Amino acid sequence: MERFIMKIEVMNLWNKIPGENGDVPTITAYIPENKMHNGAVVVFAGGGYGFRSPHEGEGYAKFLAENGICAFDVAYRVAPYEFPIELLDARRSVKFVRHFADKYGIDKDKIAVMGSSAGGHLAALCSTYKKDIDFEVENDEIEKEDFLPNAQILCYPVVKLSAPIGHQGSGDNLMGGKKTQELENSLTPDLIADDSAPRAFIWHTFTDELVNVINSLGYAKKLKEAGGSVELHIFPDGDHGMGLSQNKGTAVGDHVSQWNGLLLNWLKYIGF
């Protein structure tokens, strides 16, 4: 694989932080010096909405930049923050990249979101949840951009937020004390996706014991029914959270790590 020198730039996602506790969400740009694509990928790490796993955030962003693709790792807020804060940060990150598209040589109509596990839920939610968020936000030029991405990349995503199929911990952290069945349904991507949902690349392992593969299968089914476009890869074996493949050098790890190249091929196929 050809390696690219990259520029890394850390920026505040907001000028004035909406929410409490004074946490500062950031967005880190990984920009190849010899960029080969004019699309960009906005990355949301997994972690059950309780933390953000570096190998699924920074790790993915570096991988993409090393392959000539601009990537942005988002340090979105997690528990004790509850919905809508996480989605507010996700939407802002897409708008942020669109607003600064010219600066980075990006086509603002080629913005993908990418996430693993709960980060996959956030990416899918950013791709399907279109209601206005009733929350005090900044009225700046960035906020004038569209928040709906042009593509979604989901790695062993949480889709359902309750057991037995969904990941209960992610749902509890996201909804907290606000949890109701009505709210949960409104935050479940395979219930709310419609024909405006962007094309998707999804992968999962059949033996994932933490986030059931039925999450990916059900979401792909919904996108199909809505007339969307999906590339879906289900690997027979592998634990949850493998990322680029934490188990390379093993038969399972080497097999699952095929998804890295499949993703790059897909991005090229869709014109990113």
Backbone bond lengths (Angstrom), bond angles and torsions (degrees), N, CA, C in turn:
res aa  C-N    CA-C-N  psi(-1)  N-CA   C-N-CA  omega(-1)  CA-C   N-CA-C  phi
1 M - - - 1.458 - - 1.521 109.46 -
2 E 1.304 116.64 131.11 1.464 120.47 177.46 1.522 109.94 -70.27
3 R 1.317 117.20 134.04 1.445 121.57 -179.38 1.521 110.45 -97.51
4 F 1.307 115.87 144.33 1.443 121.73 -178.86 1.520 109.83 -118.16
5 I 1.331 116.49 137.56 1.453 120.93 169.14 1.520 107.07 -71.47
6 M 1.321 116.95 134.69 1.461 118.83 -176.37 1.521 111.02 -124.92
7 K 1.317 115.05 151.13 1.454 122.41 173.25 1.523 107.44 -98.28
8 I 1.324 116.72 130.20 1.457 121.66 -179.69 1.521 108.60 -113.78
9 E 1.318 116.02 126.16 1.459 121.40 -176.54 1.526 108.69 -135.10
10 V 1.336 116.70 123.85 1.465 122.43 179.17 1.525 108.94 -101.84
11 M 1.338 116.01 128.26 1.457 121.09 -177.57 1.521 110.52 -133.55
12 N 1.329 116.76 150.79 1.460 120.58 172.29 1.520 109.14 -70.40
13 L 1.314 115.88 137.07 1.459 120.00 -179.58 1.524 111.65 -73.62
14 W 1.314 115.69 -32.70 1.464 121.98 -179.53 1.526 109.15 -123.08
15 N 1.329 115.33 153.88 1.456 120.07 170.75 1.526 110.33 -83.27
16 K 1.311 115.81 -42.70 1.456 122.68 173.23 1.525 105.94 -117.36
17 I 1.303 116.97 128.30 1.453 120.95 -173.32 1.525 110.55 -79.19
18 P 1.343 118.79 117.42 1.465 118.95 172.86 1.521 109.20 -79.14
19 G 1.318 117.01 133.79 1.451 119.57 -179.34 1.508 111.49 117.85
20 E 1.326 116.73 -162.87 1.448 121.90 -174.67 1.529 110.50 -125.39
21 N 1.328 115.08 179.14 1.468 123.88 174.26 1.520 114.00 75.35
22 G 1.340 118.04 -8.21 1.451 119.82 176.00 1.506 115.63 73.11
23 D 1.339 118.74 11.33 1.455 120.69 177.30 1.526 109.94 -66.57
24 V 1.315 116.37 141.75 1.463 121.23 -175.82 1.526 109.43 -112.29
25 P 1.324 118.21 100.20 1.462 119.57 175.63 1.523 110.16 -68.45
26 T 1.324 116.04 138.28 1.458 121.28 -178.82 1.519 110.85 -123.60
27 I 1.311 114.94 165.38 1.453 122.43 173.67 1.531 106.92 -132.57
28 T 1.325 115.75 125.18 1.456 121.00 -176.63 1.516 109.65 -109.40
29 A 1.319 116.13 120.05 1.463 122.01 -178.95 1.524 110.05 -88.64
30 Y 1.323 115.55 132.83 1.474 123.14 173.17 1.529 106.15 -117.27
31 I 1.313 115.74 102.80 1.469 121.27 -170.77 1.527 109.77 -115.02
32 P 1.322 118.88 116.33 1.470 121.01 177.79 1.528 110.86 -66.28
33 E 1.301 116.31 139.07 1.459 119.66 176.64 1.524 110.94 -66.82
34 N 1.324 116.71 -35.49 1.466 121.45 177.39 1.531 108.78 -111.17
35 K 1.322 114.94 72.04 1.453 121.76 -175.28 1.524 110.76 -64.13
36 M 1.346 115.91 133.67 1.468 120.92 -178.51 1.523 112.76 -107.95
37 H 1.314 117.31 -6.72 1.467 121.49 -176.74 1.519 108.83 -135.94
38 N 1.330 116.22 153.92 1.465 118.80 177.30 1.521 111.89 -106.57
39 G 1.326 117.46 10.46 1.449 121.32 171.90 1.523 109.88 -92.95
40 A 1.321 116.14 174.28 1.457 121.90 178.30 1.516 109.57 -144.78
41 V 1.326 115.64 154.75 1.457 122.02 179.79 1.524 108.92 -124.43
42 V 1.330 115.83 126.58 1.460 123.24 177.42 1.523 107.35 -100.08
43 V 1.327 117.25 123.06 1.467 122.45 -168.37 1.528 111.85 -108.64
44 F 1.347 115.59 129.62 1.461 122.56 174.25 1.531 108.11 -115.91
45 A 1.319 117.25 111.66 1.463 120.76 179.49 1.524 110.89 -67.90
46 G 1.334 115.60 154.75 1.451 120.83 175.30 1.519 111.35 -84.12
47 G 1.330 114.88 177.45 1.455 120.80 -179.98 1.509 113.15 148.07
48 G 1.335 116.19 22.97 1.458 120.31 174.71 1.508 114.55 64.53
49 Y 1.333 117.97 21.96 1.464 123.40 -175.34 1.531 111.56 60.88
50 G 1.342 116.34 18.42 1.454 120.16 176.36 1.515 112.76 -113.33
51 F 1.342 116.25 -22.28 1.462 122.85 176.20 1.521 107.21 -158.43
52 R 1.333 117.13 178.76 1.463 121.47 178.93 1.526 108.04 -125.50
53 S 1.311 116.81 121.84 1.462 122.22 -174.94 1.529 110.70 -81.27
54 P 1.333 118.54 119.03 1.468 120.65 -175.00 1.523 114.23 -58.66
55 H 1.338 118.49 -35.62 1.463 118.56 -176.19 1.519 112.06 -70.63
56 E 1.346 116.62 -15.77 1.466 121.00 176.80 1.525 112.33 -102.77
57 G 1.315 117.13 -2.86 1.457 121.72 178.12 1.507 110.39 -112.07
58 E 1.322 115.17 -82.05 1.462 120.68 176.92 1.528 111.06 -57.74
59 G 1.341 116.79 -39.31 1.468 120.37 -178.98 1.510 112.74 -59.62
60 Y 1.328 116.71 -46.62 1.467 120.56 178.82 1.527 111.02 -66.04
61 A 1.331 116.12 -43.32 1.469 119.62 -177.40 1.523 110.99 -61.39
62 K 1.332 116.80 -43.04 1.460 119.76 178.60 1.530 111.02 -65.25
63 F 1.317 116.86 -41.02 1.464 121.11 178.73 1.528 110.64 -58.56
64 L 1.318 116.73 -46.37 1.459 120.24 -179.57 1.526 110.98 -64.32
65 A 1.343 116.19 -45.37 1.473 119.26 179.98 1.519 111.48 -62.99
66 E 1.332 116.68 -36.78 1.465 120.38 177.85 1.527 111.72 -65.41
67 N 1.305 116.24 -15.56 1.461 121.12 177.22 1.531 111.69 -109.30
68 G 1.334 116.49 22.32 1.457 121.61 171.25 1.508 115.60 81.36
69 I 1.345 117.62 16.71 1.463 121.95 -177.20 1.521 109.45 -115.09
70 C 1.313 118.06 130.41 1.455 121.91 176.38 1.528 109.56 -66.88
71 A 1.323 117.03 133.72 1.455 121.05 -178.98 1.520 109.53 -137.07
72 F 1.332 115.45 151.28 1.455 122.04 -176.32 1.524 109.30 -134.60
73 D 1.315 116.42 114.82 1.466 122.77 -179.75 1.524 108.50 -90.71
74 V 1.334 116.40 123.07 1.464 121.49 -173.72 1.529 110.78 -104.06
75 A 1.310 116.41 121.93 1.460 121.65 173.52 1.524 107.78 -90.08
76 Y 1.332 115.58 73.33 1.462 121.49 179.72 1.529 109.09 -73.80
77 R 1.319 115.49 157.87 1.460 119.50 -177.48 1.531 111.26 -78.41
78 V 1.321 115.22 145.26 1.463 122.55 -178.71 1.534 108.48 -126.78
79 A 1.343 116.17 -177.15 1.465 121.22 -178.55 1.532 110.65 -49.08
80 P 1.324 117.46 137.11 1.466 126.80 18.76 1.524 116.04 -83.91
81 Y 1.334 117.95 4.75 1.459 118.82 173.79 1.523 108.96 -66.87
82 E 1.317 115.52 147.37 1.455 122.15 -179.93 1.522 109.57 -125.16
83 F 1.342 115.54 167.29 1.460 120.67 175.09 1.529 108.67 -51.74
84 P 1.357 119.09 134.17 1.469 126.16 18.48 1.531 114.71 -101.17
85 I 1.341 118.51 12.21 1.460 120.35 -171.74 1.530 112.08 -57.61
86 E 1.343 117.25 -46.12 1.463 120.24 -178.16 1.527 111.56 -60.50
87 L 1.324 116.69 -44.37 1.469 120.13 179.39 1.522 110.79 -69.92
88 L 1.305 116.33 -34.59 1.468 119.73 177.26 1.528 110.36 -59.91
89 D 1.339 116.83 -44.52 1.469 120.66 177.50 1.525 111.58 -65.62
90 A 1.349 116.42 -39.47 1.470 119.90 179.98 1.523 111.06 -64.28
91 R 1.315 116.29 -46.62 1.467 119.74 178.25 1.527 110.90 -61.00
92 R 1.316 115.97 -43.42 1.462 120.33 -179.76 1.519 111.03 -59.99
93 S 1.333 117.53 -37.93 1.462 120.15 -178.31 1.525 111.74 -65.96
94 V 1.340 116.91 -38.62 1.464 119.87 176.88 1.527 109.80 -65.81
95 K 1.323 116.76 -44.68 1.460 121.02 177.78 1.536 110.65 -61.88
96 F 1.326 116.14 -39.62 1.466 122.10 -179.42 1.524 110.54 -59.64
97 V 1.325 116.80 -48.97 1.464 120.46 -179.07 1.521 110.36 -65.12
98 R 1.317 117.03 -39.99 1.482 119.34 177.10 1.524 110.95 -62.47
99 H 1.324 116.02 -41.95 1.463 119.17 -177.08 1.524 111.63 -63.65
100 F 1.344 116.30 -36.80 1.460 120.53 -177.90 1.530 112.46 -101.29
101 A 1.330 115.96 22.81 1.471 120.37 -176.93 1.524 112.02 -58.53
102 D 1.308 117.64 -43.26 1.467 119.84 -178.55 1.528 111.22 -63.95
103 K 1.310 116.87 -37.55 1.470 121.55 179.61 1.522 111.31 -57.97
104 Y 1.342 115.98 -38.02 1.464 120.45 -175.77 1.526 113.59 -102.88
105 G 1.334 117.16 5.04 1.459 120.26 179.94 1.518 112.73 68.09
106 I 1.321 115.76 39.33 1.461 122.52 -176.67 1.528 109.82 -109.24
107 D 1.323 115.85 143.12 1.457 122.00 170.72 1.521 107.19 -81.95
108 K 1.336 117.94 117.12 1.457 120.12 -175.03 1.530 113.19 -67.34
109 D 1.333 117.17 -8.33 1.460 121.24 174.69 1.526 112.01 -97.39
110 K 1.331 115.90 14.44 1.467 121.08 177.02 1.531 109.26 -131.99
111 I 1.330 115.18 61.87 1.451 121.76 -179.88 1.528 108.52 -114.17
112 A 1.318 116.72 118.96 1.462 122.04 176.97 1.520 109.85 -106.74
113 V 1.322 115.95 149.08 1.462 121.04 169.54 1.521 107.87 -107.10
114 M 1.339 115.81 147.25 1.462 121.45 -176.00 1.518 109.01 -139.52
115 G 1.337 116.57 135.12 1.450 118.50 177.85 1.508 112.57 -156.59
116 S 1.335 115.34 153.54 1.456 122.69 176.79 1.521 109.49 -113.14
117 S 1.319 116.85 141.46 1.458 122.63 174.51 1.535 109.54 55.43
118 A 1.344 118.92 -121.15 1.459 119.54 177.47 1.523 111.50 -63.99
119 G 1.345 116.67 -30.58 1.462 119.24 173.56 1.519 111.48 -64.31
120 G 1.338 116.58 -31.41 1.458 121.07 173.97 1.511 111.17 -67.21
121 H 1.337 116.54 -38.53 1.462 119.14 174.31 1.520 110.83 -61.21
122 L 1.333 116.53 -43.14 1.461 119.96 -179.75 1.525 111.14 -64.16
123 A 1.336 116.83 -40.34 1.468 120.04 177.52 1.519 110.85 -64.10
124 A 1.335 116.88 -42.62 1.463 120.55 178.99 1.525 110.95 -67.81
125 L 1.338 116.75 -37.72 1.457 119.95 179.09 1.525 110.76 -66.83
126 C 1.336 116.24 -39.97 1.462 120.72 176.61 1.525 111.17 -62.31
127 S 1.336 116.40 -25.24 1.460 122.52 -177.73 1.526 113.08 -89.41
128 T 1.339 117.47 -12.23 1.466 119.69 -171.81 1.523 114.65 -129.83
129 Y 1.321 117.89 -25.67 1.465 121.55 -176.91 1.527 108.60 -86.54
130 K 1.321 116.95 113.61 1.464 120.00 -172.65 1.518 114.11 -114.96
131 K 1.327 117.17 1.91 1.455 119.56 179.12 1.522 110.40 -68.03
132 D 1.326 114.80 150.69 1.454 119.34 172.90 1.519 109.12 -65.04
133 I 1.312 116.09 146.38 1.456 121.23 175.89 1.518 107.80 -101.16
134 D 1.318 115.19 117.17 1.459 121.23 -178.17 1.520 108.64 -81.85
135 F 1.331 114.96 88.17 1.458 119.66 -175.24 1.525 107.71 -156.33
136 E 1.314 115.84 148.97 1.459 119.35 179.57 1.523 109.62 -73.72
137 V 1.331 115.92 116.24 1.459 120.82 178.95 1.525 109.15 -128.95
138 E 1.300 114.93 172.15 1.457 119.88 -179.29 1.522 111.06 -73.77
139 N 1.295 115.69 140.93 1.457 121.14 175.08 1.521 107.70 -102.35
140 D 1.346 115.89 74.96 1.458 120.49 -178.56 1.524 109.63 -121.59
141 E 1.305 116.40 -177.80 1.463 120.61 -176.62 1.529 111.93 -65.85
142 I 1.313 117.21 -32.24 1.468 120.17 179.27 1.520 110.54 -61.50
143 E 1.328 116.60 -39.27 1.461 121.11 -176.65 1.527 113.24 -67.18
144 K 1.313 117.68 -11.93 1.461 120.88 178.62 1.525 112.35 -80.41
145 E 1.323 117.23 -11.67 1.466 121.22 -179.18 1.531 110.81 -78.84
146 D 1.327 115.94 159.80 1.468 122.21 178.71 1.522 109.52 -77.36
147 F 1.338 116.81 138.94 1.467 120.32 -179.53 1.525 113.08 -92.68
148 L 1.325 119.05 -12.62 1.460 120.54 -175.81 1.532 109.94 -78.73
149 P 1.331 118.23 121.08 1.471 120.38 -179.31 1.519 112.19 -72.73
150 N 1.326 115.91 168.91 1.465 122.16 179.64 1.518 113.05 -95.09
151 A 1.327 117.12 -11.82 1.461 121.55 178.93 1.518 108.17 -159.67
152 Q 1.336 115.45 156.58 1.463 120.39 178.92 1.524 109.41 -132.94
153 I 1.328 115.12 134.91 1.467 122.46 -179.49 1.522 106.90 -120.47
154 L 1.330 116.24 114.79 1.458 121.20 -172.47 1.521 110.08 -119.79
155 C 1.318 115.83 121.49 1.460 122.77 -179.16 1.526 108.31 -109.69
156 Y 1.311 116.61 116.39 1.472 124.12 -175.42 1.527 111.32 35.02
157 P 1.353 116.49 59.25 1.462 120.16 -170.57 1.523 114.25 -75.79
158 V 1.327 114.92 145.95 1.456 121.26 161.74 1.523 106.88 -73.92
159 V 1.316 117.47 129.73 1.456 122.04 173.85 1.527 109.33 -119.72
160 K 1.320 116.22 -51.65 1.461 121.72 174.82 1.530 109.38 -83.54
161 L 1.327 116.15 146.46 1.464 120.61 -173.53 1.517 113.73 -110.50
162 S 1.323 117.46 7.13 1.459 121.31 177.75 1.517 110.12 -135.23
163 A 1.340 115.93 150.52 1.461 121.71 174.03 1.539 108.81 -66.08
164 P 1.338 119.31 155.38 1.462 125.41 9.05 1.540 114.43 -89.47
165 I 1.331 118.39 -19.14 1.468 120.05 -177.12 1.516 111.03 -83.64
166 G 1.306 116.35 -39.72 1.455 120.28 -175.51 1.519 112.90 -83.15
167 H 1.343 115.02 178.38 1.457 120.77 178.41 1.516 108.36 -101.42
168 Q 1.319 115.20 103.33 1.462 122.29 -173.55 1.523 112.37 -57.90
169 G 1.328 116.73 -41.80 1.458 120.05 -178.14 1.517 113.04 -61.63
170 S 1.335 116.27 -40.89 1.463 119.58 178.07 1.520 110.65 -63.18
171 G 1.332 115.74 -43.47 1.458 119.70 179.32 1.513 112.58 -63.60
172 D 1.340 116.39 -42.61 1.461 120.02 179.95 1.524 110.98 -64.05
173 N 1.328 117.35 -42.20 1.463 120.21 179.85 1.523 111.81 -68.08
174 L 1.321 116.80 -40.01 1.466 120.38 -177.11 1.519 111.90 -69.63
175 M 1.330 116.27 -44.05 1.468 119.51 -174.80 1.513 113.40 -94.88
176 G 1.335 118.33 -27.05 1.460 121.33 178.23 1.512 112.43 52.03
177 G 1.322 115.22 -134.59 1.458 120.61 -178.48 1.506 114.59 -73.34
178 K 1.327 116.92 -6.96 1.471 120.48 -179.87 1.529 112.34 -87.01
179 K 1.324 116.98 -1.91 1.463 120.89 -169.49 1.520 112.43 -60.78
180 T 1.328 114.83 124.14 1.460 123.96 169.93 1.520 106.68 -139.85
181 Q 1.315 117.08 163.12 1.456 119.30 177.73 1.513 111.09 -64.02
182 E 1.328 116.45 -36.15 1.463 120.24 178.94 1.520 111.23 -63.51
183 L 1.332 116.88 -45.46 1.466 119.80 178.92 1.521 110.04 -64.34
184 E 1.335 117.22 -45.00 1.458 119.96 -179.58 1.517 111.47 -58.22
185 N 1.318 117.05 -44.15 1.471 120.24 179.10 1.524 111.17 -60.96
186 S 1.322 116.48 -37.77 1.468 120.19 -178.00 1.517 112.15 -72.24
187 L 1.349 117.36 -15.34 1.463 122.21 -179.10 1.520 112.12 -109.52
188 T 1.326 116.92 16.24 1.460 121.99 -178.56 1.520 108.69 -105.69
189 P 1.335 118.41 106.36 1.471 121.35 -171.14 1.522 115.15 -56.69
190 D 1.346 118.25 -33.77 1.461 117.56 -178.79 1.526 112.45 -78.81
191 L 1.326 117.19 -1.49 1.462 120.90 173.11 1.525 111.69 -100.85
192 I 1.323 117.64 -25.80 1.470 119.84 -172.25 1.528 113.71 -110.06
193 A 1.333 118.59 -9.50 1.475 119.97 -178.92 1.520 110.79 -62.31
194 D 1.328 116.24 142.73 1.463 121.09 175.14 1.524 108.81 -136.83
195 D 1.326 116.62 -165.35 1.465 119.63 -173.32 1.524 113.45 -72.39
196 S 1.337 117.58 -2.19 1.462 119.63 176.07 1.526 111.98 -92.06
197 A 1.339 117.36 -5.66 1.468 120.07 -179.10 1.524 110.10 -63.87
198 P 1.325 117.69 133.59 1.470 119.53 -177.89 1.526 112.19 -70.93
199 R 1.343 115.41 159.86 1.461 120.96 179.45 1.519 110.27 -57.92
200 A 1.334 114.85 153.01 1.457 119.16 -169.14 1.521 112.57 -132.50
201 F 1.318 114.49 145.70 1.462 124.41 167.47 1.519 105.71 -117.51
202 I 1.330 116.90 122.38 1.457 121.28 -175.53 1.525 109.27 -131.25
203 W 1.340 116.59 137.19 1.463 118.61 171.00 1.525 110.31 -139.73
204 H 1.320 114.61 153.88 1.463 121.38 -175.92 1.522 107.23 -157.93
205 T 1.327 116.94 165.67 1.463 120.09 169.90 1.523 108.83 -110.13
206 F 1.322 115.31 143.77 1.459 120.99 -175.00 1.520 111.51 -66.84
207 T 1.336 117.15 -26.48 1.461 120.87 -175.51 1.517 113.48 -100.06
208 D 1.326 117.89 12.08 1.465 121.71 177.95 1.527 109.14 -58.09
209 E 1.328 116.94 116.23 1.459 120.77 -176.36 1.528 113.15 -94.61
210 L 1.317 117.74 -9.35 1.462 120.68 -179.93 1.528 111.61 -94.93
211 V 1.335 116.34 -44.79 1.465 121.64 176.03 1.528 107.14 -122.87
212 N 1.304 115.95 108.58 1.463 122.44 -174.64 1.523 111.25 -58.32
213 V 1.331 116.04 137.52 1.461 121.60 179.12 1.527 112.09 -58.68
214 I 1.332 117.19 -21.39 1.470 120.29 178.59 1.526 110.80 -61.48
215 N 1.336 117.95 -23.65 1.469 119.96 173.90 1.522 110.72 -57.37
216 S 1.329 117.06 -48.31 1.467 121.17 -179.29 1.518 111.26 -70.60
217 L 1.326 116.49 -42.34 1.457 120.10 -178.69 1.525 111.11 -62.97
218 G 1.329 116.17 -42.24 1.459 119.66 -179.47 1.517 112.62 -67.18
219 Y 1.332 116.78 -38.06 1.467 119.68 179.34 1.524 110.29 -69.22
220 A 1.339 116.92 -42.31 1.466 119.69 177.24 1.519 110.95 -60.60
221 K 1.323 116.79 -39.88 1.471 121.30 177.78 1.524 110.71 -60.89
222 K 1.339 116.65 -44.44 1.458 120.57 179.53 1.528 111.29 -62.99
223 L 1.331 117.13 -42.38 1.456 120.03 179.22 1.523 111.18 -64.41
224 K 1.333 116.52 -37.59 1.459 120.73 176.13 1.517 110.40 -61.82
225 E 1.324 116.60 -46.53 1.465 121.05 -179.02 1.527 111.49 -63.79
226 A 1.342 116.47 -29.55 1.461 120.49 179.68 1.525 112.55 -85.15
227 G 1.336 117.11 -1.10 1.454 121.08 178.46 1.509 113.84 87.05
228 G 1.331 117.13 19.27 1.455 120.53 -178.07 1.513 113.42 -85.74
229 S 1.334 114.85 -177.51 1.460 122.56 -179.74 1.524 108.80 -116.95
230 V 1.341 116.31 128.96 1.460 121.11 -176.73 1.522 110.24 -137.70
231 E 1.345 116.13 135.08 1.459 121.62 164.39 1.528 105.76 -111.68
232 L 1.332 116.18 121.15 1.456 121.93 -172.49 1.522 110.22 -124.18
233 H 1.339 116.12 129.27 1.468 121.33 178.22 1.529 108.82 -125.56
234 I 1.312 115.87 121.87 1.457 122.14 176.19 1.524 108.30 -115.33
235 F 1.330 116.39 116.04 1.459 121.00 178.93 1.529 109.20 -92.24
236 P 1.332 118.48 142.92 1.468 120.15 -171.05 1.514 114.38 -66.51
237 D 1.328 117.99 -31.91 1.461 121.07 -174.65 1.523 110.03 -135.63
238 G 1.318 114.64 157.37 1.459 120.00 176.48 1.507 112.07 140.04
239 D 1.334 116.01 142.58 1.458 121.64 179.30 1.527 110.65 -79.60
240 H 1.312 114.68 170.91 1.455 120.85 174.94 1.531 110.05 -71.70
241 G 1.317 115.90 147.26 1.460 120.62 171.83 1.509 115.57 81.10
242 M 1.334 117.91 24.81 1.465 120.09 -175.08 1.518 113.54 -72.05
243 G 1.312 118.01 -18.87 1.459 120.04 178.57 1.516 112.35 57.86
244 L 1.329 116.58 -139.34 1.465 120.99 178.44 1.518 111.29 -63.86
245 S 1.233 117.95 -14.90 1.458 137.34 170.55 1.500 108.57 123.37
246 Q 1.325 112.14 100.51 1.452 121.05 179.18 1.528 111.75 -71.29
247 N 1.317 115.97 -10.81 1.467 120.38 -174.45 1.522 112.61 -114.35
248 K 1.335 117.13 29.77 1.457 119.32 177.60 1.524 110.09 -59.16
249 G 1.311 114.87 145.15 1.449 119.96 -175.58 1.507 112.41 98.14
250 T 1.330 116.58 -8.46 1.455 122.24 171.84 1.520 108.01 -108.89
251 A 1.327 116.63 160.83 1.458 119.77 -179.57 1.523 110.98 -60.13
252 V 1.342 116.71 -44.21 1.464 120.60 -179.62 1.522 110.69 -66.95
253 G 1.342 117.07 -48.11 1.456 120.63 -178.20 1.513 112.53 -60.55
254 D 1.319 117.12 -43.82 1.463 120.23 179.99 1.520 111.09 -65.44
255 H 1.342 116.92 -36.15 1.462 119.79 -179.82 1.531 110.63 -68.97
256 V 1.333 116.35 -46.55 1.461 119.94 -178.33 1.528 111.31 -65.88
257 S 1.330 117.18 -33.62 1.460 119.92 -176.10 1.525 113.14 -66.14
258 Q 1.330 116.75 -5.57 1.468 119.10 172.83 1.521 112.27 -57.26
259 W 1.328 116.35 -25.71 1.464 118.70 -176.30 1.527 112.05 -61.62
260 N 1.329 117.61 -26.72 1.468 119.89 178.77 1.527 111.28 -56.81
261 G 1.333 115.69 -51.91 1.458 120.30 179.92 1.513 112.27 -69.64
262 L 1.336 116.82 -35.53 1.467 120.28 178.15 1.523 110.85 -61.87
263 L 1.331 116.43 -38.13 1.465 119.90 177.53 1.517 111.21 -64.44
264 L 1.325 116.62 -46.72 1.461 119.66 179.77 1.527 111.07 -60.46
265 N 1.327 116.52 -39.79 1.467 120.44 177.30 1.522 110.81 -63.60
266 W 1.324 115.96 -41.50 1.463 119.95 -179.26 1.527 111.05 -65.05
267 L 1.327 117.29 -43.71 1.459 120.02 178.75 1.522 111.09 -60.24
268 K 1.329 115.82 -39.31 1.465 119.47 176.11 1.520 110.41 -66.31
269 Y 1.322 116.63 -41.11 1.473 122.28 -178.84 1.530 111.98 -60.59
270 I 1.361 116.43 -39.82 1.459 118.49 -178.02 1.529 112.36 -88.25
271 G 1.329 116.97 4.36 1.448 120.28 172.83 1.507 115.19 89.73
272 F 1.318 117.90 18.82 1.452 120.51 177.57 1.515 112.21 -84.25
